[in-house]
Amino acid sequence: MKEVIKNELESHRKTIEKVIEQLQPQIYQACEMAVITISAGNKIMFCGNGGSAADSQHLAAEFTGRFMQERRGLPAIALTTNTSSLTAIGNDYGYERVFARQVEALAQKGDLLFGISTTGNSANVINAFAMAKEKGCRTLGLSGKGGGKFNGQCDLNVIVPTDMTPRSQEMHILIGHIICQVVEEKCG
């Protein structure tokens, strides 16, 4: 058990070192995208599957509630939370459209769609990116495992340099928290 704990902590440390070395420019760009969106009076929409759905909800809550300081609520929504919409859209149009259909209904020009996937291959998020572009929204991906199909499908794909799902998820929430903090300081 001690060996497992040590190995997991070491793996996390090695991943965060790679993020520090490789991703600061992309994280800066992601922060800029979010600041521009909120400053213009637009909203951020989040989506993802499984753990990434939970991260979507977590990050949207940091915007609408607060992250580190008292400030006004900031416009953000997780497209992963309305079970009636998810099940109706999934039933009527297929699971691949559960986020795209919501983007079609809710997005306005200038909004930001923030898609999260550890592989970068989630078809329903990719379809949402396509719909967001049709609606005049910017698109931000947060992925791992080389970026997968997110590469070329979103305006910016921040790719965590790991093939390990748990390390991707840990870095996704860290990067999301950095974005929240920057937006809070600039727009709160």
C-alpha positions, 0 to 999 in steps of 0.5 A, a space after each residue: 500500500 505504501 508503494 502505491 501511494 508513493 508511486 501515485 504521488 510521484 506520477 502526479 509530481 512528474 505530470 505537474 512538472 510537465 504541465 509547468 514546463 509545457 502548458 503555461 502559454 496555452 493556459 494563458 490563452 485559455 484564461 484570455 478566452 474566458 476573460 474576454 468572454 465574461 468581460 463582453 457579457 457572454 457566458 461559458 458553457 461546460 461539457 464532458 462525460 463521466 469525471 469530466 461531466 463532474 469537472 464541468 459542474 464543478 467549474 461552472 459552480 465556481 463561476 456562478 458562486 465564487 472561487 476565492 473571493 466575494 464578487 458578483 456571480 459570473 455567467 456559466 452553465 454546465 450542460 451536463 446537469 439537466 437530466 430531463 434534457 440529457 435523456 430527452 435529447 439522447 432518446 430523440 437525437 442520440 447521445 452524440 447530440 446531447 450537448 450540441 442540441 443544448 448549445 443550439 438552444 442556449 448559445 449566443 454569439 461570443 459565448 465560450 464552449 469549454 469541452 473536457 475529455 481525458 482522451 479528446 475523443 468524445 463525440 458528443 463534445 466534438 459535435 457541440 464544438 461544431 454547433 458552437 462554431 455555427 452559433 459564433 462561439 469560441 471553443 476551448 478543449 481540455 484534454 489528454 492522451 495527445 488531444 485526440 479528435 479535439 485537435 483541429 475541432 476547437 479554437 484552443 486544445 489544452 492537452 495535458 502531457 500524459 496518457 493516464 486518465 487520473 493525471 489528466 483529471 487532476 490537471 484538468 481541475 487545476 487548470 480550471 481553477 487557474 482559469 477561475 482565479 484569473 477570471 475572478 480577479 479580472 472580471 469579478 
